[in-house]
């Protein structure tokens, strides 16, 4: 199932005209695996990964070679993040982790607001994609005023396109 969702996500990314730099994350065991996306896109795209900075609890993204395990460290929540803080980069498209979602494009994250704050501070609106299992869909409105909606949500059975 993860492979199918990853394939659909890659197909979606390739259909978007401005797709040179992709913000991706290292998935936790209960999330859709991102390793297939890493290995498929790294040759033709710049892949950047999130780092939660311990000094100010802010999210930044950095380019790291996926094939160099020494370039990663265990960060907040036990998530692998770039070891060295290289210059922060911005992506054309961000693939965003989630625990749940609704068809309005809002996601349930991990409760810290890192991605919502990050997107709110950008001077442009990036394209955002969530990858989820179908069972993660929530049929209620739970969003708050500070939540940043996704443009697409890819599941095994659907690709939700959100008009924002």
C-alpha positions, 0 to 999 in steps of 0.5 A: 500500500505504501508503495502505491501511495508513493507512486501516486505522489511521484506521479502528482509531483511530476505533473506539477510544472515547478517541481525542482526542489521537494521538501520531504520527511523521514517517515516514522513506522506508522506513516506512509514510507517515504524511502521510495520517493527519496530513491526515485526523485533524488537524481532529478530533484533537490530533496530537502529535509526538515530539522527542528532547531533546538534553540528556537523550536523552529522548522527549517529545511536542508539538503542532505545526501540520503545515502550518507547515514552519518549526515543524519541524527535523531531529533525530536520525536525520534525522527531522523533529521539533517545532522549539520545545519547547512543553509536553509532552503525552500522547496517548490513542493512540500510533502507533509507528515500527518496523523489524520486529515479531512477533505477540506485539506486540513491535517492532524499533525503532532500538535506542535504547529511546526509546519503551520508556522513554517508555511505561514512565515514563507513569502510565497504559498508552496504546493503541499501534499499529504500522504495518508492511509484511507483509514486516517480520514476524519469526517469532521472539521477540526481545523483552527485559524492558524492551520495551513491547508494542504493542496493535495492528499494522496491515499491508496484509493484517492487523490484529494485535490483541495481548492484553496 
